[in-house]
Amino acid sequence: MDLAQLDTSVAAETGAVMHLNGPDGAPLFTEDGKPLTITLLGSDGKTLTTLTNRQANAILRNRSQVITAEMAMTNEIERLATATTAWSNIVLEGKALECNLDNARALYRRLPWVRDQVRAFIDDRANFLTASPKS
């Protein structure tokens, strides 16, 4: 087997579409049957690796700073928002939400169940395999 078949870095940088589920685990659809989706970069891609390294380096450079739970949450939300490249059919308080960094931050800060799904999706390398390995 050629291990290059299992290289997730290119697909992680290209992104993959996640169908959003509700807090109960059921897939979400609009009234006319369109899925609610979020297109996400994966953890193995250059964009998220660079951001994660930058965040860690900032913490390491300032060792006298106490790391708080709030700081960790802010870093995580920034990571998830940076991973978000597009979405479809995302409506909040009756308004279609434009996909941009600020709206992604706000969505993930407000709805922990969405944040949990996005985190799990971007960290699951199987979502970013370009080909199934053959046995």
Number of C-alpha atoms within 10 A of each C-alpha: 8 8 7 8 13 16 16 21 19 16 18 26 20 15 21 21 17 18 16 21 17 13 14 7 10 9 13 17 17 11 7 6 8 11 18 19 19 22 19 27 32 32 26 21 20 15 16 20 16 13 17 17 11 12 16 12 11 11 14 11 9 10 9 8 9 9 11 9 9 9 11 12 12 14 16 19 20 21 20 24 25 19 27 24 18 17 20 16 16 19 12 9 6 7 8 11 16 15 16 14 16 12 13 24 20 12 18 19 18 11 11 12 17 16 20 13 17 24 19 10 20 26 15 14 18 14 19 28 18 15 11 9 12 7 4
